[in-house]
Amino acid sequence: MYVSIDPNLLLISGTDHFYLEIFSVILASVVSVYCIIRGFAVRDKFSFFLGLGFFAAVIIDGLHGFFPFLI
């Protein structure tokens, strides 16, 4: 573990934050689609519920990433 007293070590720009959000949107959307399809195929309500939860996270992260560029 690296410990530093430099407070500016972990500062990122808005563009870096946007790309991190888009990366999380892509990964969460893959998991969401997988869980929803599995929920329908196996008739598993828990997998479908997880898929809807990940889908909500995709929408929230996507809006969080895109709104700073729209305003």
C-alpha positions in Angstrom: 0.0 0.0 0.0 1.3 3.4 -1.0 0.8 6.2 1.5 1.6 9.8 0.5 1.1 13.2 2.2 0.6 14.9 -1.2 -3.1 15.9 -1.3 -3.0 16.4 -5.1 -2.0 12.9 -5.9 -5.5 11.5 -6.6 -7.0 14.5 -8.4 -8.5 13.6 -11.8 -10.0 15.9 -14.4 -13.6 16.0 -15.5 -12.8 14.1 -18.7 -11.2 11.3 -16.7 -14.3 11.1 -14.5 -16.5 10.9 -17.6 -14.5 8.0 -19.0 -14.7 6.2 -15.6 -18.4 6.6 -15.6 -18.8 5.4 -19.2 -16.6 2.3 -18.3 -18.9 1.6 -15.4 -22.0 2.0 -17.6 -20.7 -0.5 -20.1 -19.8 -3.1 -17.5 -23.1 -2.7 -15.5 -25.1 -2.8 -18.7 -23.5 -6.2 -19.7 -24.3 -7.6 -16.2 -27.8 -6.1 -16.4 -28.6 -7.7 -19.7 -27.2 -11.0 -18.6 -29.2 -11.1 -15.3 -32.5 -10.1 -17.1 -32.0 -12.7 -19.8 -31.2 -15.3 -17.2 -34.2 -14.3 -15.1 -36.5 -14.9 -18.0 -34.8 -18.1 -19.2 -34.7 -19.8 -15.8 -37.8 -18.0 -14.4 -35.7 -16.8 -11.5 -37.2 -13.7 -9.9 -34.0 -12.9 -8.0 -31.8 -12.7 -11.1 -34.5 -10.5 -12.8 -34.5 -8.2 -9.8 -30.7 -8.0 -9.8 -30.9 -7.2 -13.5 -33.3 -4.3 -12.9 -31.1 -3.0 -10.1 -28.0 -3.0 -12.4 -30.2 -1.3 -15.1 -31.1 1.4 -12.6 -27.4 1.9 -11.8 -26.7 2.1 -15.6 -29.2 4.9 -16.0 -28.0 6.8 -12.9 -24.3 6.5 -13.9 -25.1 7.4 -17.5 -26.9 10.6 -16.5 -24.2 11.4 -14.0 -21.6 11.1 -16.7 -23.5 13.0 -19.5 -25.1 15.9 -17.6 -21.9 17.8 -16.9 -21.2 18.0 -20.6 -24.8 19.1 -21.4 -24.8 22.0 -18.9 
